């Protein structure tokens, strides 16, 4: 699957997926840093490819959705403490659900 995104998202996705699901390969196909250098854009645009199957994508989405469920499933119904491991996982990886 190919995506058009920015360099920051590519680097973040590459790091996060390598931590939670290293079987998926994230490859930078092309980027244009000159657009940022010349001031035309605020972030470097790029095109990336994910070597991922539909089943793997669904598994990753389920995994990061579970991070959110675990983080906000508190006894008192209030926001979770920011230092809890469940919240840290949600904060670090939760955005991947929307990306995929």
N, C-alpha and C positions, 0 to 999 in steps of 0.2 A: 504494500500500500504506500502510495506517495502522498506527501502533505506539503503544502506551502506554509511556512511559518517564519519565525525569526531565529537568529542565532542563539539568543538566550534560552528560548524554549527548547531548541534542539539540544543544547548542552545539558539543560536540566532534565529533559526526557531521557537522554542517553545515560546520565548518572542514576536517575531514579529507577529506570527499568533494569539496569544492571544490578541494582541492589535487591529488588523484589522479584524479578523474573528475568534472569540473565540469558534465558534461551532466545529471547527476542533481540535481533540485531538492528541497531539504529545506525543508518548510514547517511552522511552528508553528501548529497548529489551535486549541489552547486550553491554558491552564495555570491553576493555582490557587496563587499565591504565599501567599495568606492561610493555607493549611493549615500551611505551614512557619512563618510568622510567629506563629501561635497555638500552635505546638509539637506539632501532631498528627503531623507527619512530619518526617524529617530533611532530605529534599530536595524541591524543588518538583516535583510531578507534572505531566506534560503529555501531550498527544496530538499526534503529529506525522504528517505525510504525506510519503512519498517518491514523487516522480514518476519511476518507474523501471519498466522492462520486465524480464521474466524473463531475457532475454538480457543486459541490462546488469547485473542482479544477479549472474548467473553469471560475467560477465567481471570484475566487481569482486572477487568471492570468489576467483576464480583468481589475480587480481593480488596480493591480500594473502596468499594461501597461498604464492605464489612468493616473497614477501618473507621468509616464515618459512624456506622451503627454502634460499634464498640466505644467510640469516643463519647457519643452523646446519650448512651444508655446509662444514665446516672440514676442513683437511688432516689434522689430528691427532685429529679426533673430539671435541675439547673444546669447551666453550662459546666462542662468538665474543667478541672484545673489544667492550666496550660502546661504544667510540668508532668502531667501523666503521660505514660508511654502511648496509650491509646490516642490521646489528642495529638501528640507529636507525630505519630504515624499518619493520622488524618490530615494534619496540616502540611506534612511533607509530600504525601502521595495522592491526596484526594483530588487534585486538579487533573490527574491523568484520566479519570472517568470521563470528564467533559472533552478532553482532547481526543480520546479514542471514539 
